[in-house]
Amino acid sequence: MLGLYRRVNVINLHTIGSLATVIHQTLVAEGIDADKLMTQAGIDADLIHDPSFRLPFDKMDHLARLAQDASNDPCLGLKLHDYVHPTTFNSLGFAMLASETLQDLINHYIRYYRLISNKDILTLKPDGDTLSLVSHLSTDLDIAPLRVDGWASITMKILHMGYAADYKPLRVELRRPEPIGHVARYEQFFGCKVIFDVPESTLVLALEDMKKPLPTANPALAKLYEGLTIEYLRKLDRSDFPSSVATALTELLPQCKAGKEVVASALNVSPRTLYNKLESAGTSYKEILNQTRFDMTKEYLRKGMAMPEIAYLLGFSDYGNFSRAFKSWTGVSPRDYRASLNTT
C-alpha cells in the first residue's frame, strides 16, 4: 500500500461560493438534479447562498466536471452567463458596475479577481490597437470545458452588465478542445471568431472602447464598493496567506525561481514578513513548497510527462533529488506512484 503524504491543510485554494449557485441554477434550468451533483461534489447546498462563503477549489472543480458529464450539452458553460448578477461577486460586482469607463471596470476585475478565485489570475496585455484579457489557469493540465467556457461567458456577462448588452470582443480564444459541430454556436454567443486548443483563454478587446463611459458609472459608489472589496480581501489575506504563497510557487517553480526571497518579492512582502506570517498560520515555507511540488507532480504524472522534465519544472537540480524528495513525501518512488495511478 502506498505511503500517505500528510497534506498541509492551511493551503486553501478557493472560489466565491456564489459561483456554485450559478452552476446550480444552470443545472436546474437544464432539468438536471443539481442537488444530487452538489452532494456528490461534497458541497452543502445551504451554504452557497451565504455571501461570505468560500468554496474549496477542488470541490468547485469537481462540481464543474460532474455538471459537464451530466449534461448532453458540450456548450453548457456558455449558459452560466444567464444566471450571473452583480451580487454574484459581492461588493466587487457593484464596484465594477459603478466604474467610470470600461477600462476602469476591467482594471477592477483584474485587480480584485482573487475575491472571485485565488486559484487563477488575470492579466491585460496591450498589442497595438487591441487589449487581451488573459485567464491564467495556474498549472492545471486537465481542465474541465465548463470551467473554461464558464470563465469566458461570465466575463462577457460582466461586460454586458456594465457596458452594453450587445458588446462583442474582437476575438475569443479558449483553452479547451474544439467542440466538434458546435463552433458556430460559440461564435454566435460571443459575436466574433472563436479559436480553440490554445494555451490560455483570452478575450481580445478593442483599445478604442476602453475610454468609453459606462451607463452605470457612479464614482462615489465605485469608491465605496472598492473600499469594501479591499477590506474583504484584507480579512481573507489575514486568514489565508499560505495559499497566496502556494499560488506564487505554482507560477515560479517552472521558472526555477522557488527561493524565499523571490516568493516574498512576488507577494510584495519582505522575507521576514513571509516567515512571520507563515509561522502565525501554523506552517512554514518548506511545508508549503513540498505540498505545492507534490500537487504539481500528481498533475504531471497523470499527464504522462517524462520524469526528468517533471524534476526540472519543479525546480530540482536532477531526477535523483526529485525522486528522493518524492519518496520522502509518499513512501514510494515517482515511477511506482505513476504505476499506481494506472491501476486505479
C-alpha positions as CSV (number, residue, x, y, z in Angstrom):
1,M,0.0,0.0,0.0
2,L,1.3,3.4,-0.8
3,G,2.5,5.7,1.9
4,L,0.3,8.7,2.5
5,Y,1.5,12.3,2.3
6,R,0.0,14.4,5.0
7,R,-1.5,17.4,3.3
8,V,-0.7,20.9,4.6
9,N,-4.3,21.9,5.4
10,V,-3.5,25.6,5.6
11,I,-3.1,25.9,1.8
12,N,-6.6,26.9,0.9
13,L,-7.3,27.4,-2.8
14,H,-10.9,28.6,-3.1
15,T,-13.6,30.4,-5.1
16,I,-16.5,32.6,-4.1
17,G,-19.4,30.3,-3.1
18,S,-21.9,32.1,-5.3
19,L,-20.4,30.6,-8.4
20,A,-21.7,27.3,-7.2
21,T,-25.1,28.9,-7.1
22,V,-24.7,30.0,-10.7
23,I,-23.9,26.4,-11.7
24,H,-26.8,25.1,-9.6
25,Q,-29.3,27.4,-11.3
26,T,-28.0,26.4,-14.7
27,L,-28.4,22.7,-14.0
28,V,-31.9,23.2,-12.7
29,A,-32.9,25.0,-15.9
30,E,-31.4,22.1,-17.8
31,G,-33.6,19.6,-15.9
32,I,-30.6,18.1,-14.2
33,D,-30.7,17.0,-10.5
34,A,-28.5,19.8,-9.2
35,D,-28.8,18.9,-5.6
36,K,-27.6,15.4,-6.3
37,L,-24.5,16.7,-8.1
38,M,-23.8,19.1,-5.2
39,T,-23.9,16.3,-2.8
40,Q,-21.5,14.2,-4.9
41,A,-19.1,17.1,-5.0
42,G,-19.2,17.4,-1.3
43,I,-20.9,20.8,-1.3
44,D,-23.6,21.8,1.3
45,A,-26.3,23.5,-0.9
46,D,-27.5,25.5,2.1
47,L,-24.1,27.3,2.5
48,I,-23.7,28.5,-1.1
49,H,-26.3,31.3,-0.5
50,D,-24.2,32.8,2.2
51,P,-22.4,35.8,0.5
52,S,-19.3,35.3,2.6
53,F,-19.0,31.6,1.9
54,R,-15.7,30.4,0.2
55,L,-15.8,27.1,-1.5
56,P,-12.6,24.9,-1.7
57,F,-11.4,24.9,-5.3
58,D,-11.2,21.2,-5.6
59,K,-14.9,20.9,-4.7
60,M,-15.8,23.6,-7.3
61,D,-13.7,21.8,-9.9
62,H,-15.4,18.5,-9.0
63,L,-18.8,20.1,-9.4
64,A,-17.8,21.6,-12.8
65,R,-16.8,18.1,-14.0
66,L,-19.9,16.4,-12.7
67,A,-22.1,19.1,-14.3
68,Q,-20.3,18.7,-17.7
69,D,-20.7,14.9,-17.6
70,A,-24.4,15.1,-16.6
71,S,-25.3,17.4,-19.4
72,N,-25.7,16.4,-23.0
73,D,-24.7,19.9,-24.0
74,P,-21.0,20.4,-24.7
75,C,-21.6,24.2,-24.5
76,L,-23.2,24.1,-21.0
77,G,-20.6,26.6,-19.7
78,L,-22.0,29.3,-22.0
79,K,-25.3,29.1,-20.2
80,L,-23.8,30.3,-16.9
81,H,-24.0,33.8,-18.4
82,D,-27.8,33.9,-17.8
83,Y,-27.5,33.4,-14.0
84,V,-24.9,35.9,-13.1
85,H,-25.9,39.1,-11.3
86,P,-23.9,41.9,-9.7
87,T,-24.4,40.3,-6.3
88,T,-22.6,37.1,-7.6
89,F,-19.3,38.9,-6.9
90,N,-20.2,40.5,-3.6
91,S,-19.0,44.2,-3.4
92,L,-16.7,43.7,-6.4
93,G,-19.8,43.4,-8.6
94,F,-21.0,46.8,-7.7
95,A,-17.6,48.3,-7.8
96,M,-17.2,47.1,-11.4
97,L,-20.6,48.4,-12.5
98,A,-20.1,51.8,-10.9
99,S,-16.7,52.2,-12.7
100,E,-16.4,55.3,-14.9
101,T,-15.1,53.6,-18.0
102,L,-14.8,50.1,-19.5
103,Q,-11.0,50.3,-18.7
104,D,-11.8,51.0,-15.1
105,L,-14.3,48.1,-14.9
106,I,-11.7,45.7,-16.4
107,N,-9.0,47.1,-14.0
108,H,-11.2,46.3,-11.0
109,Y,-11.9,42.9,-12.4
110,I,-8.2,42.1,-12.7
111,R,-7.0,43.8,-9.5
112,Y,-9.5,42.1,-7.3
113,Y,-10.1,38.8,-9.1
114,R,-8.8,36.8,-6.2
115,L,-12.1,37.7,-4.4
116,I,-13.7,35.5,-7.0
117,S,-10.9,32.9,-7.1
118,N,-7.4,32.7,-5.7
119,K,-6.6,29.7,-7.9
120,D,-6.1,31.7,-11.2
121,I,-5.0,35.2,-12.1
122,L,-6.0,37.6,-14.9
123,T,-3.7,39.9,-16.9
124,L,-4.3,42.6,-19.5
125,K,-1.8,42.6,-22.4
126,P,-1.7,45.6,-24.9
127,D,-0.9,44.9,-28.5
128,G,-1.3,47.9,-30.9
129,D,-4.9,48.9,-31.0
130,T,-6.1,45.8,-29.0
131,L,-6.0,44.6,-25.4
132,S,-6.0,40.9,-24.5
133,L,-7.7,39.9,-21.2
134,V,-6.0,36.6,-20.4
135,S,-7.0,34.0,-17.9
136,H,-4.0,32.1,-16.5
137,L,-5.4,28.8,-15.2
138,S,-2.5,28.1,-12.9
139,T,-0.6,24.8,-13.8
140,D,-3.6,22.6,-14.3
141,L,-3.2,20.3,-17.2
142,D,-6.6,18.7,-17.5
143,I,-9.3,21.5,-17.3
144,A,-13.0,20.9,-17.4
145,P,-14.5,22.6,-20.5
146,L,-17.2,24.0,-18.2
147,R,-14.5,25.9,-16.3
148,V,-13.0,27.4,-19.4
149,D,-16.4,28.3,-21.1
150,G,-17.7,29.4,-17.7
151,W,-14.9,32.0,-17.2
152,A,-15.4,33.4,-20.7
153,S,-19.2,33.6,-20.5
154,I,-19.2,35.0,-17.0
155,T,-16.7,37.7,-18.1
156,M,-19.0,38.5,-21.0
157,K,-21.9,38.9,-18.6
158,I,-19.8,41.4,-16.6
159,L,-19.1,43.4,-19.8
160,H,-22.8,43.2,-20.8
161,M,-24.0,44.4,-17.4
162,G,-21.5,47.2,-17.1
163,Y,-21.1,48.4,-20.7
164,A,-23.7,47.2,-23.2
165,A,-25.9,44.2,-23.6
166,D,-24.7,43.7,-27.2
167,Y,-21.0,44.3,-26.5
168,K,-18.7,42.0,-28.6
169,P,-15.0,41.3,-28.3
170,L,-12.8,41.2,-31.4
171,R,-11.8,37.6,-30.9
172,V,-12.1,34.9,-28.3
173,E,-9.5,32.1,-27.6
174,L,-10.4,29.2,-25.4
175,R,-8.2,26.7,-23.7
176,R,-10.3,23.7,-24.4
177,P,-10.7,21.1,-27.2
178,E,-12.8,22.3,-30.2
179,P,-16.4,21.1,-29.7
180,I,-16.9,19.4,-33.0
181,G,-20.1,20.6,-34.6
182,H,-20.7,23.4,-32.2
183,V,-18.2,26.1,-33.2
184,A,-20.9,28.2,-34.8
185,R,-22.8,28.3,-31.5
186,Y,-19.7,29.7,-29.8
187,E,-19.3,32.4,-32.5
188,Q,-22.9,33.3,-32.3
189,F,-22.7,33.6,-28.5
190,F,-19.5,35.8,-28.5
191,G,-20.3,37.6,-31.8
192,C,-16.8,37.0,-33.1
193,K,-14.3,34.5,-34.3
194,V,-13.5,31.8,-31.6
195,I,-10.3,29.8,-31.6
196,F,-9.9,26.6,-29.5
197,D,-7.0,24.4,-28.3
198,V,-4.8,27.4,-27.2
199,P,-2.5,27.7,-24.2
200,E,-4.6,30.3,-22.4
201,S,-8.1,31.6,-22.6
202,T,-8.3,35.2,-23.9
203,L,-10.8,37.9,-24.8
204,V,-9.3,40.3,-27.4
205,L,-10.9,43.8,-26.9
206,A,-10.7,47.0,-28.9
207,L,-8.5,49.6,-27.3
208,E,-10.7,52.4,-28.5
209,D,-13.6,51.1,-26.4
210,M,-11.6,51.4,-23.1
211,K,-12.2,55.1,-22.5
212,K,-15.9,55.0,-23.2
213,P,-18.1,55.9,-20.2
214,L,-20.3,53.3,-18.6
215,P,-24.1,54.0,-18.4
216,T,-24.0,52.7,-14.8
217,A,-21.0,54.9,-13.8
218,N,-21.1,56.4,-10.2
219,P,-17.7,57.4,-8.9
220,A,-18.8,57.8,-5.3
221,L,-20.4,54.3,-5.2
222,A,-17.3,52.9,-7.1
223,K,-15.1,54.2,-4.3
224,L,-17.4,52.9,-1.6
225,Y,-17.6,49.4,-3.0
226,E,-13.9,49.2,-3.9
227,G,-13.2,50.0,-0.2
228,L,-15.5,47.2,0.9
229,T,-13.7,44.9,-1.5
230,I,-10.3,45.8,-0.2
231,E,-11.4,45.3,3.4
232,Y,-12.9,41.9,2.5
233,L,-9.6,40.8,0.9
234,R,-7.6,42.0,3.8
235,K,-9.6,39.8,6.1
236,L,-9.2,36.9,3.6
237,D,-5.4,37.5,3.5
238,R,-5.0,37.5,7.3
239,S,-6.5,34.0,7.4
240,D,-5.2,32.7,4.1
241,F,-1.7,33.9,3.5
242,P,-0.3,30.4,3.0
243,S,-2.5,29.9,-0.1
244,S,-1.0,33.1,-1.6
245,V,2.4,31.6,-1.2
246,A,1.3,28.3,-2.8
247,T,-0.2,30.2,-5.8
248,A,3.0,32.2,-6.3
249,L,5.1,29.0,-6.2
250,T,3.0,27.3,-8.9
251,E,3.9,30.3,-11.2
252,L,7.6,30.5,-10.1
253,L,8.7,26.8,-9.8
254,P,8.6,26.2,-13.6
255,Q,10.9,29.2,-14.0
256,C,13.4,27.7,-11.5
257,K,12.6,30.5,-9.0
258,A,11.5,29.0,-5.8
259,G,13.6,30.8,-3.2
260,K,12.0,32.6,-0.3
261,E,13.3,36.0,-1.4
262,V,11.8,35.6,-4.9
263,V,8.4,34.4,-3.5
264,A,8.4,37.2,-0.9
265,S,9.1,39.8,-3.7
266,A,6.3,38.4,-5.8
267,L,3.9,38.9,-2.8
268,N,5.2,42.4,-2.1
269,V,6.5,41.4,1.4
270,S,9.9,41.1,3.0
271,P,11.4,37.6,3.6
272,R,11.0,38.3,7.4
273,T,7.3,39.1,7.0
274,L,6.9,36.0,4.8
275,Y,8.4,33.9,7.6
276,N,6.3,35.6,10.4
277,K,3.0,35.3,8.5
278,L,3.5,31.6,7.8
279,E,4.6,30.9,11.4
280,S,1.5,32.6,12.7
281,A,-0.6,30.5,10.3
282,G,1.0,27.3,11.8
283,T,3.1,26.3,8.8
284,S,6.4,27.0,7.1
285,Y,7.8,27.9,3.7
286,K,9.3,24.4,3.4
287,E,5.9,22.7,4.2
288,I,4.1,24.7,1.5
289,L,6.9,24.2,-1.0
290,N,6.8,20.5,-0.5
291,Q,3.0,20.4,-0.7
292,T,2.9,22.5,-3.8
293,R,5.6,20.3,-5.5
294,F,3.6,17.2,-4.6
295,D,0.3,18.6,-6.0
296,M,2.1,19.7,-9.2
297,T,3.8,16.3,-9.5
298,K,0.5,14.4,-9.4
299,E,-0.8,16.5,-12.3
300,Y,2.3,16.0,-14.3
301,L,2.4,12.2,-13.6
302,R,-1.3,11.8,-14.7
303,K,-0.4,13.6,-17.9
304,G,2.4,11.2,-18.6
305,M,5.2,13.7,-18.7
306,A,8.8,12.4,-18.6
307,M,10.4,12.2,-15.1
308,P,13.4,14.5,-15.9
309,E,11.1,17.2,-17.3
310,I,8.9,17.0,-14.1
311,A,12.0,17.3,-12.0
312,Y,13.1,20.4,-13.9
313,L,9.6,22.1,-13.8
314,L,9.6,21.6,-10.0
315,G,13.0,23.2,-9.5
316,F,15.1,20.2,-8.7
317,S,18.7,20.1,-9.9
318,D,18.3,16.5,-11.2
319,Y,16.0,13.5,-11.2
320,G,17.7,11.8,-8.3
321,N,17.0,14.7,-5.9
322,F,13.4,14.8,-7.1
323,S,12.9,11.1,-6.7
324,R,14.3,11.1,-3.1
325,A,12.1,14.1,-2.2
326,F,9.0,12.4,-3.6
327,K,9.7,9.2,-1.7
328,S,10.0,11.2,1.5
329,W,6.5,12.6,0.8
330,T,4.7,9.4,-0.2
331,G,6.9,6.4,0.8
332,V,7.2,5.3,-2.9
333,S,9.2,6.4,-5.9
334,P,7.6,8.6,-8.6
335,R,7.6,5.7,-11.0
336,D,5.7,3.4,-8.5
337,Y,3.3,6.2,-7.8
338,R,2.6,6.6,-11.5
339,A,2.1,2.9,-11.8
340,S,-0.5,3.0,-9.0
341,L,-2.4,5.7,-10.9
342,N,-2.6,3.5,-13.9
343,T,-4.1,0.6,-12.0
344,T,-6.9,2.7,-10.2
